[in-house]
Amino acid sequence: MTTKIKKRFIAGATCPQCKSMDTLMLYFENNIEKMECVQCHYHQTQTDTKVTKASRQSENVIGVFKPE
């Protein structure tokens, strides 16, 4: 059984790509907030704040370990 994803439009919002007004819709898919333009299909995703806080954004990779 598939669940229907509830999508809602953002009133007065302008698409950052095509600059069309009132074409952006907002919806959740697998606990990820997604925004999509119905005109040009531009999309943007935003993870939950818990996921964002858990990610290690301040760390840098300084090398890759290759066991011999």
C-alpha positions as CSV (number, residue, x, y, z in Angstrom):
1,M,0.0,0.0,0.0
2,T,1.4,3.4,-1.0
3,T,0.8,6.5,1.1
4,K,-0.2,9.7,-0.5
5,I,2.2,12.5,0.1
6,K,0.4,15.7,1.1
7,K,1.8,18.7,-0.8
8,R,0.9,22.3,-0.2
9,F,1.7,25.5,-2.1
10,I,3.6,28.3,-0.5
11,A,1.5,31.5,-1.1
12,G,3.5,34.4,-2.4
13,A,6.8,32.5,-2.8
14,T,9.0,33.0,-5.8
15,C,11.0,30.2,-7.4
16,P,14.8,31.0,-7.1
17,Q,15.4,29.5,-10.5
18,C,12.6,30.6,-12.9
19,K,11.3,33.5,-10.7
20,S,7.7,32.4,-11.1
21,M,5.4,33.3,-8.2
22,D,3.0,30.9,-6.5
23,T,4.6,27.8,-8.1
24,L,6.5,26.4,-5.1
25,M,5.1,23.4,-3.3
26,L,6.3,22.0,0.0
27,Y,6.0,18.4,1.2
28,F,7.7,15.7,3.4
29,E,9.1,12.5,2.0
30,N,10.9,10.0,4.3
31,N,11.0,12.7,7.0
32,I,12.9,15.1,4.7
33,E,11.3,18.4,3.9
34,K,11.3,19.1,0.1
35,M,10.4,22.1,-2.0
36,E,9.7,21.9,-5.7
37,C,8.6,24.3,-8.4
38,V,5.8,23.0,-10.6
39,Q,6.8,25.3,-13.4
40,C,10.6,24.5,-13.9
41,H,10.9,21.5,-11.5
42,Y,13.6,23.2,-9.4
43,H,13.9,21.3,-6.1
44,Q,15.5,21.8,-2.7
45,T,15.7,19.5,0.3
46,Q,16.1,20.3,4.0
47,T,16.8,17.6,6.5
48,D,15.4,17.5,10.0
49,T,17.2,19.7,12.6
50,K,18.1,16.6,14.6
51,V,19.9,15.2,11.5
52,T,21.6,18.5,10.8
53,K,22.9,18.8,14.4
54,A,24.2,15.2,14.3
55,S,26.2,15.7,11.1
56,R,29.9,16.6,11.6
57,Q,30.1,19.8,9.5
58,S,33.0,21.3,11.4
59,E,35.3,18.3,10.7
60,N,37.6,18.1,7.8
61,V,39.0,15.0,6.1
62,I,42.8,15.1,6.2
63,G,43.5,11.8,4.6
64,V,42.2,8.4,3.7
65,F,43.5,5.3,5.5
66,K,44.5,2.5,3.1
67,P,45.6,-0.7,4.9
68,E,48.2,-2.7,3.0
